[in-house]
Amino acid sequence: MSIYDQFGVSSIINASGAVTRLGGAPMPEAVLNAFREAAGEAVPLEQLQATASRRIAKITGTEAGLVTAGSAAALTLGTAAILTGYDLARMERLPHCDGFPHEFMIAREQRSGYDHAVRAAGARLVEVGFNEIVANAGVRRTEAWEYEAAFGPSTAGVVYVFSPSSQPPLAELVERAHRFRLPVLVDAAGELPPRSNLREIAASGADLVAFSGGKAIRGPQSTGILCGKRDLVGAAAVQMLDMDDHFALWNPPADFIDKTQLGGIPRHGIGRTLKVSKEEIVALLTALELFASGAYDAGLPAFRADLETIVAGLRDLPVACQIIDKGDGESLPILEIALDEARLGTTAFEICRRLRQGTPPVYVSHGRLAEGILVINPLCLTAERTASLLVRLQEELG
């Protein structure tokens, strides 16, 4: 019996991967053990986060790092740090930013629901460029000069959503922004693997980079990483940590938070709702070291074998299966199941709905349903779950 049964909730077969709505990635045993051990003792969180900062900095090639409550929290904290620096008065006023720069430039084509995390700190987003390709109105993407043309006295920084196809190139945009002494905050939440992105995105000169800790890194789902310039990471930290102490007694490590830049100890900041527990910090660091070392790569053949089992079991059904494998030795293989909706007499949406409503419930990735395609991500599968998943697919597609 699953522990969830004790609470009246049915566990599911997650064939969608490390998505937040289904609980994220499975944590390796070493990460779970680290979580359990950390729970048994107490430690000052500014000291633990300082240690985390050094380890994150070493792995990412940045000056400092912070374990956050997910990558969205990293964006909120990064925005707050850019808005305030170590200015106590500004920290106290957030999210109200009247009287100081608070506009962040962002490409119109990079807007999404996740930019709410930036706006939550009090920033006002100013769009640049046009989404001409999607609008079928042109061939050009957003260009670096468009950001520069929009910079003004109210500009506080730039938000850039990173992907392999993002335009303009990040390094080019950073160079333009730095001409005006404007920092660049990068949303790279889902851009791992490849592992090289841990270092190469920051190597562009970006001031702060946000990663998810609960996806490819396989740490606790509610963790993330903010890394970059030391002063900005420190400003983010003091707006997240429990600050109920006396200034004379409070002694954060100087390489993490520069106390000399503060005229007093700030009150609880705008990021106080985004606290991270000691167990989560230790577990995330354990997972990060596993990921950065390539420890997860050895499991890729088993994931492919799971997908090949499904393909073999669907061979005589009205579907066409294709395993997509980048072959880079890091990325998970993905299975696409293209349905012959005419022969099935139903749609991919309906099949997806029935999979969710059956026993056991199955959640496949639903991003390509409009194309008649079910997508299987094997990250959360085991041999037993793969067998159950195949039976459910055969029931619905047979």
C-alpha positions as CSV (number, residue, x, y, z in Angstrom):
1,M,0.0,0.0,0.0
2,S,1.3,3.5,-0.9
3,I,1.6,6.0,1.9
4,Y,-0.7,8.2,-0.2
5,D,-3.5,5.7,0.2
6,Q,-3.4,6.5,3.9
7,F,-4.4,10.0,3.0
8,G,-7.0,9.0,0.5
9,V,-5.0,9.9,-2.6
10,S,-4.3,7.5,-5.4
11,S,-0.7,7.3,-6.6
12,I,-0.3,7.4,-10.4
13,I,2.1,6.3,-13.1
14,N,4.0,9.4,-14.0
15,A,5.0,9.1,-17.7
16,S,5.5,12.9,-18.0
17,G,8.9,13.2,-16.3
18,A,10.0,15.8,-13.7
19,V,7.0,18.1,-14.0
20,T,6.0,20.1,-10.9
21,R,2.3,19.2,-11.1
22,L,3.1,15.5,-10.6
23,G,5.7,15.9,-7.9
24,G,9.0,16.4,-9.8
25,A,11.9,14.0,-10.3
26,P,12.5,10.9,-8.1
27,M,15.3,11.6,-5.6
28,P,18.2,9.1,-5.6
29,E,18.8,7.1,-2.4
30,A,21.9,9.2,-1.6
31,V,19.8,12.4,-1.8
32,L,17.0,10.9,0.4
33,N,19.7,9.7,3.0
34,A,21.2,13.2,3.0
35,F,17.7,14.7,3.6
36,R,17.1,12.3,6.5
37,E,20.4,12.9,8.2
38,A,20.1,16.6,7.9
39,A,16.7,16.5,9.6
40,G,18.2,15.1,12.8
41,E,20.4,18.1,13.7
42,A,20.2,21.9,13.9
43,V,22.5,24.4,12.1
44,P,22.4,28.2,11.5
45,L,21.0,28.6,8.1
46,E,23.2,31.5,7.1
47,Q,26.2,29.2,7.8
48,L,24.7,26.4,5.8
49,Q,23.7,28.6,2.9
50,A,27.2,30.0,2.9
51,T,28.6,26.5,2.5
52,A,26.0,25.9,-0.3
53,S,27.2,29.2,-1.9
54,R,30.8,28.0,-2.1
55,R,29.8,24.6,-3.5
56,I,27.4,26.1,-6.1
57,A,30.0,28.7,-7.1
58,K,32.6,26.0,-7.6
59,I,30.3,23.9,-9.8
60,T,28.9,26.8,-11.8
61,G,32.0,28.9,-12.1
62,T,30.2,31.9,-10.5
63,E,31.1,34.0,-7.5
64,A,28.3,32.8,-5.2
65,G,25.1,30.7,-5.1
66,L,21.9,30.3,-3.1
67,V,19.6,27.4,-2.6
68,T,16.1,28.7,-3.2
69,A,12.5,27.3,-3.0
70,G,12.4,26.4,-6.7
71,S,13.6,28.3,-9.8
72,A,10.5,30.6,-9.7
73,A,11.6,31.7,-6.2
74,A,15.1,32.2,-7.6
75,L,13.7,34.6,-10.1
76,T,11.8,36.6,-7.4
77,L,14.8,36.7,-5.2
78,G,17.1,37.7,-8.1
79,T,14.8,40.4,-9.1
80,A,14.6,41.7,-5.5
81,A,18.3,41.7,-5.3
82,I,18.7,43.8,-8.5
83,L,16.0,46.2,-7.3
84,T,17.6,46.8,-3.9
85,G,21.2,45.7,-3.7
86,Y,22.1,46.1,0.0
87,D,19.9,49.2,0.3
88,L,17.8,48.6,3.5
89,A,15.2,51.2,2.7
90,R,14.5,49.7,-0.7
91,M,14.3,46.2,0.9
92,E,11.7,47.5,3.4
93,R,9.6,49.0,0.6
94,L,9.3,46.1,-1.8
95,P,7.1,45.4,-3.8
96,H,6.5,49.2,-3.9
97,C,9.2,50.7,-6.1
98,D,8.2,54.3,-6.5
99,G,11.3,56.6,-6.6
100,F,13.9,54.1,-7.8
101,P,14.4,52.2,-11.1
102,H,12.2,49.1,-11.3
103,E,11.7,48.4,-15.0
104,F,13.1,45.2,-16.5
105,M,13.4,44.8,-20.2
106,I,12.1,41.4,-21.7
107,A,11.6,40.2,-25.2
108,R,7.9,40.0,-26.1
109,E,8.5,36.5,-27.4
110,Q,9.9,35.4,-24.0
111,R,6.9,36.4,-22.0
112,S,5.2,33.5,-20.1
113,G,3.3,32.9,-16.9
114,Y,6.6,32.4,-15.2
115,D,7.4,36.1,-15.5
116,H,4.9,36.5,-12.7
117,A,7.8,35.5,-10.4
118,V,9.7,38.6,-11.6
119,R,6.7,40.9,-11.2
120,A,6.0,39.6,-7.7
121,A,9.1,41.4,-6.4
122,G,7.7,44.7,-7.7
123,A,9.3,44.9,-11.1
124,R,7.5,46.3,-14.1
125,L,8.2,44.4,-17.3
126,V,8.8,46.4,-20.5
127,E,8.5,44.4,-23.7
128,V,10.9,44.8,-26.6
129,G,10.8,43.3,-30.0
130,F,8.0,41.5,-31.8
131,N,7.0,37.9,-32.1
132,E,6.8,38.2,-35.9
133,I,7.5,34.6,-36.8
134,V,4.5,33.3,-34.7
135,A,2.4,36.1,-36.1
136,N,3.4,35.2,-39.6
137,A,4.3,38.8,-40.1
138,G,8.1,38.5,-40.7
139,V,11.2,36.5,-40.3
140,R,13.2,38.3,-37.6
141,R,13.6,37.6,-33.9
142,T,14.2,40.1,-31.1
143,E,17.5,41.9,-31.6
144,A,19.9,43.3,-29.1
145,W,19.6,46.9,-30.3
146,E,15.9,46.8,-29.4
147,Y,16.8,46.3,-25.7
148,E,19.3,49.2,-25.8
149,A,16.8,51.5,-27.5
150,A,14.4,50.8,-24.6
151,F,16.8,51.5,-21.8
152,G,16.0,54.6,-19.8
153,P,16.3,56.2,-16.3
154,S,13.7,53.7,-14.9
155,T,15.5,50.6,-16.2
156,A,16.8,48.3,-13.4
157,G,17.8,45.3,-15.4
158,V,17.1,42.7,-18.1
159,V,15.3,39.4,-17.9
160,Y,16.4,36.7,-20.4
161,V,14.7,33.3,-20.8
162,F,17.4,30.9,-22.0
163,S,16.9,28.1,-24.5
164,P,19.1,26.7,-27.3
165,S,17.2,28.8,-29.7
166,S,16.8,32.0,-27.8
167,Q,17.6,35.2,-29.6
168,P,19.5,37.5,-29.5
169,P,22.6,35.5,-28.2
170,L,22.9,36.0,-24.5
171,A,26.5,37.1,-24.5
172,E,25.6,39.9,-27.0
173,L,22.7,41.1,-24.9
174,V,24.9,41.0,-21.7
175,E,27.5,43.2,-23.4
176,R,24.9,45.7,-24.4
177,A,23.3,45.8,-20.9
178,H,26.6,46.1,-19.2
179,R,27.4,49.2,-21.2
180,F,24.7,50.9,-19.2
181,R,25.6,49.1,-16.0
182,L,22.4,47.1,-16.1
183,P,22.4,43.5,-14.7
184,V,21.0,40.5,-16.6
185,L,18.9,37.9,-14.8
186,V,18.6,34.6,-16.7
187,D,15.8,32.1,-16.4
188,A,17.4,28.7,-17.2
189,A,15.0,26.6,-15.1
190,G,14.7,23.7,-17.4
191,E,18.0,24.0,-19.3
192,L,19.7,21.0,-17.8
193,P,21.1,18.8,-19.3
194,P,23.6,19.4,-20.8
195,R,25.7,19.7,-17.6
196,S,27.9,22.3,-19.5
197,N,25.0,24.8,-19.1
198,L,25.8,25.0,-15.4
199,R,28.9,26.9,-16.3
200,E,28.4,28.2,-19.9
201,I,25.3,30.3,-19.3
202,A,27.0,32.2,-16.5
203,A,30.1,32.4,-18.5
204,S,28.2,34.7,-20.9
205,G,28.7,37.4,-18.2
206,A,25.1,37.2,-17.0
207,D,24.8,38.6,-13.4
208,L,22.3,36.0,-12.1
209,V,21.2,32.6,-13.4
210,A,18.2,30.6,-12.0
211,F,18.1,26.7,-12.3
212,S,15.5,24.2,-11.1
213,G,16.7,21.8,-8.5
214,G,13.9,19.3,-8.8
215,K,14.2,18.4,-12.5
216,A,17.4,17.1,-14.1
217,I,19.4,17.6,-10.9
218,R,16.9,15.4,-9.1
219,G,16.9,17.2,-5.8
220,P,13.8,18.0,-3.7
221,Q,11.1,19.3,-6.0
222,S,10.8,22.6,-4.0
223,T,14.4,23.6,-4.6
224,G,16.2,25.8,-7.1
225,I,19.5,27.5,-7.5
226,L,20.3,31.2,-7.9
227,C,24.0,31.8,-8.8
228,G,26.1,34.7,-10.1
229,K,27.6,37.9,-8.7
230,R,28.4,37.8,-5.0
231,D,26.8,41.1,-4.0
232,L,23.5,40.2,-5.7
233,V,23.4,36.7,-4.2
234,G,24.0,38.3,-0.8
235,A,21.3,40.8,-1.3
236,A,18.9,38.0,-2.3
237,A,19.9,35.9,0.8
238,V,19.1,38.7,3.3
239,Q,15.7,39.1,1.8
240,M,14.9,35.4,2.2
241,L,16.6,34.4,5.5
242,D,15.0,34.6,9.0
243,M,16.5,38.0,10.1
244,D,15.1,37.9,13.7
245,D,18.5,38.6,15.3
246,H,20.5,41.4,16.8
247,F,22.9,43.2,14.4
248,A,25.7,42.9,17.0
249,L,25.3,39.2,17.2
250,W,24.5,38.4,13.6
251,N,27.7,37.2,11.9
252,P,27.1,35.8,8.4
253,P,30.2,34.6,6.5
254,A,31.7,37.6,4.7
255,D,32.2,35.7,1.5
256,F,28.4,35.1,1.4
257,I,26.8,38.3,2.9
258,D,28.9,41.5,3.2
259,K,27.7,42.8,6.5
260,T,29.8,45.9,6.1
261,Q,27.5,47.1,3.3
262,L,24.5,47.1,5.7
263,G,23.8,49.9,8.2
264,G,21.7,47.5,10.3
265,I,20.0,44.2,10.0
266,P,17.1,44.2,7.6
267,R,13.6,43.0,8.7
268,H,12.2,39.9,7.1
269,G,12.3,40.5,3.4
270,I,10.0,40.0,0.5
271,G,11.5,36.5,0.1
272,R,10.7,35.4,3.6
273,T,7.8,33.3,2.2
274,L,10.3,31.5,0.0
275,K,12.3,29.9,2.8
276,V,14.2,26.7,2.3
277,S,14.8,24.1,5.0
278,K,18.1,22.7,6.1
279,E,17.1,19.3,4.8
280,E,16.3,20.7,1.4
281,I,19.7,22.5,1.2
282,V,21.7,19.4,2.0
283,A,19.7,17.2,-0.3
284,L,20.0,19.7,-3.2
285,L,23.8,20.0,-2.7
286,T,24.0,16.2,-2.7
287,A,21.9,15.9,-5.9
288,L,23.9,18.7,-7.6
289,E,27.2,17.0,-7.0
290,L,25.7,13.7,-8.4
291,F,24.4,15.5,-11.5
292,A,27.6,17.5,-12.1
293,S,29.7,14.4,-11.8
294,G,27.7,12.6,-14.5
295,A,26.5,9.9,-12.0
296,Y,23.0,9.8,-13.6
297,D,24.3,8.9,-17.1
298,A,24.7,5.3,-16.2
299,G,21.0,4.9,-16.0
300,L,20.2,6.0,-19.5
301,P,20.4,2.5,-21.1
302,A,17.7,1.3,-18.6
303,F,15.4,4.1,-19.5
304,R,15.8,3.3,-23.2
305,A,15.1,-0.3,-22.5
306,D,11.8,0.7,-20.8
307,L,10.8,2.6,-23.9
308,E,11.7,-0.2,-26.2
309,T,9.5,-2.6,-24.1
310,I,6.6,-0.2,-24.7
311,V,7.3,0.1,-28.4
312,A,7.4,-3.7,-28.8
313,G,4.1,-4.1,-26.9
314,L,2.3,-1.6,-29.2
315,R,3.6,-3.0,-32.4
316,D,0.3,-4.4,-33.7
317,L,-1.8,-1.4,-32.7
318,P,-2.8,1.6,-34.9
319,V,0.1,3.8,-33.7
320,A,3.5,4.8,-34.9
321,C,6.2,4.8,-32.3
322,Q,9.5,6.7,-32.4
323,I,12.2,6.9,-29.7
324,I,13.9,10.3,-29.8
325,D,17.4,10.1,-28.4
326,K,19.9,13.0,-28.6
327,G,22.8,10.6,-28.2
328,D,24.7,13.0,-26.1
329,G,25.1,10.6,-23.2
330,E,23.3,12.9,-20.8
331,S,19.7,13.5,-22.1
332,L,16.8,11.1,-21.5
333,P,15.4,9.3,-24.5
334,I,11.7,10.2,-25.2
335,L,9.0,8.1,-26.8
336,E,6.5,9.6,-29.2
337,I,3.4,7.6,-29.9
338,A,1.6,9.0,-33.0
339,L,-2.0,7.8,-33.0
340,D,-4.0,6.9,-36.1
341,E,-7.1,8.7,-34.8
342,A,-9.2,7.7,-37.7
343,R,-8.7,4.0,-37.1
344,L,-9.0,4.4,-33.4
345,G,-12.2,6.4,-33.8
346,T,-11.1,8.8,-31.0
347,T,-8.6,11.6,-30.4
348,A,-5.3,11.8,-28.5
349,F,-7.1,14.1,-26.0
350,E,-9.7,11.5,-25.3
351,I,-7.0,8.7,-24.9
352,C,-5.1,11.0,-22.5
353,R,-8.3,11.6,-20.5
354,R,-9.1,7.9,-20.3
355,L,-5.5,7.0,-19.2
356,R,-5.8,9.5,-16.4
357,Q,-9.2,8.1,-15.3
358,G,-8.3,4.4,-15.4
359,T,-6.7,2.1,-12.9
360,P,-3.9,2.8,-12.3
361,P,-4.1,6.4,-13.4
362,V,-1.5,7.2,-16.1
363,Y,-0.3,10.7,-16.9
364,V,1.5,11.0,-20.2
365,S,3.1,14.2,-21.4
366,H,0.4,16.2,-23.1
367,G,2.3,18.8,-25.0
368,R,1.6,17.4,-28.5
369,L,-2.0,16.1,-28.1
370,A,-3.2,18.5,-30.8
371,E,-0.9,16.7,-33.2
372,G,-2.3,13.3,-32.2
373,I,0.8,12.4,-30.3
374,L,1.3,11.0,-26.8
375,V,4.8,11.6,-25.3
376,I,6.4,9.2,-22.8
377,N,9.2,10.5,-20.5
378,P,10.7,7.6,-18.7
379,L,12.3,9.4,-15.7
380,C,9.8,8.2,-13.1
381,L,9.4,4.7,-14.6
382,T,10.6,1.4,-13.1
383,A,10.3,-2.1,-14.6
384,E,7.1,-2.6,-12.7
385,R,5.6,0.7,-13.7
386,T,6.6,0.2,-17.3
387,A,4.7,-3.1,-17.3
388,S,1.6,-1.4,-15.9
389,L,1.9,1.5,-18.3
390,L,2.1,-0.9,-21.2
391,V,-1.0,-2.7,-20.1
392,R,-2.9,0.6,-19.8
393,L,-1.8,1.8,-23.2
394,Q,-2.9,-1.5,-24.7
395,E,-6.3,-1.3,-23.0
396,E,-6.9,2.2,-24.4
397,L,-5.3,1.8,-27.9
398,G,-6.3,-1.8,-28.6
